Every structure is written in structure tokens, then in C-alpha cells.
Amino acid sequence: MAIGEHFDNIAGSSVAVDVSSTDADLTYESCSIFVGGAGDIKVRMASGDITFTCPAGALLPIRCDKIYNSGTT
């Protein structure tokens, strides 16, 4: 059995995302999002667009493929 073979919903890597000037289309669908600063984060999920209000240091266990500039503070 290869390492990570049965762990397809656990993060195996990470990437920093900056939406200060434009939307971020993610290369891969996320399995979670760490929110470093308090505020709103607007994302595109399979069910549609949604905005979460988060405290600093929040970990959102969500699958999304886009983080929007507009609606993210």
C-alpha cells in the first residue's frame, strides 16, 4: 500500500492564495481552507457560491475551486 493511498480527502499539500486584486481559480479542488485574518470569504462550491464569516485562524473544512476577490474581506 502506497503512502496516502486511502487518504484522498486529507490535504497533502498547500498553497497560498492572494485575492487582494483578483479572483483565485484553484488548480485543484480544496479539502479545507485556512483563513489567516478575520473577515468574510466568498467561495465557489459544487452547490454554488457562498460567503462565510470567519474569525482569524479559522479552518473551513470545505471543498471549493474558486475564491472570489469581491465578497472576500
Protein Blocks (a to p, Z undefined) as FASTA:
>chain_A
ZZhklmmmbcfbdcdddfklbccddfbdcfbdcdfbgcddddddfkbccdddddehiacd
bddfbdcfbhpZZ
